[in-house]
Amino acid sequence: MDTFSLILALLGLLVLFHSVLLCRILVWLSASTPPVAPPRPIPRVGEQAPIFRLWSFEGKLVESAALTHGPMALLFVSSDCNVCTEFLEATKGLPAPIRRFLVGICEGKEAACRALQSAGASEIRWLHDPEGDLRRQYGFNVLPATAILDRSHRLHAWGWIPLEDLERILEELNEEQE
């Protein structure tokens, strides 16, 4: 075997070694990466709203299925959002029969959310979503945001909804379901 053939054979072995090593590294990397859950589709108007289980400030686990007293407006707010505080203060101006359909979903530390609770109408039922998981299921990136659901939890409107529109939609849904 001449020198040239020997060099080619050694290069071939080197390439083979690198290929095997690279394959092992790729297999190791793919095995060590946790699987990523596929993103949930964002609900559309007319579709069933995401099911949730959140804690109330009273320490009770509340399931969305238990909230069937009528239509509801899920008010997504954050404890560190000044616009959210102003929005909640404005809910005090809604008629009392409408305020009973409001459900506050507060993202952030519980103590800060409890402080934010006093900014809104006293009838708001408060739930705590510390990491904003439910907000992300609705596809909200900016707060405050609202999702209006009928009694059977179908989505009727979502996003930034002015209070006069919120009031009108809740009145219409309540009349339809009586």
MOTA-V756705 format. One record per pair of residues at least 12 apart in sequence whose ideal C-beta (glycine too) atoms are under 6 Angstrom apart, sorted by the first residue. I is the first residue (numbers start at 1). J is the second residue. Records with the same first field share a line. If there is no record, write none. Layout:
I = J / J
This chain:
40 = 137
42 = 139
43 = 155
45 = 155
47 = 155
49 = 149 / 153 / 155
50 = 137
51 = 64
52 = 64 / 134
54 = 127 / 129
55 = 128
56 = 127
57 = 114 / 126
62 = 127
68 = 151
70 = 101 / 151 / 174
71 = 101 / 150 / 170 / 173 / 174
72 = 101 / 103 / 149
73 = 101 / 102 / 146 / 148 / 166
74 = 103 / 105 / 147
75 = 102 / 104 / 146
76 = 105 / 135 / 140 / 143 / 145
77 = 106 / 143 / 144
78 = 107 / 108 / 143
79 = 108 / 112 / 113 / 116
81 = 143
84 = 143 / 144
85 = 119
87 = 144
88 = 119 / 120
89 = 119
90 = 163
91 = 120 / 121
92 = 121
94 = 167
98 = 167 / 170
99 = 121 / 123
100 = 123
101 = 170
102 = 124
103 = 125
104 = 124 / 126
105 = 127 / 129
106 = 128
107 = 129 / 132
110 = 128
113 = 128
146 = 161
148 = 169
150 = 173
151 = 177
157 = 169
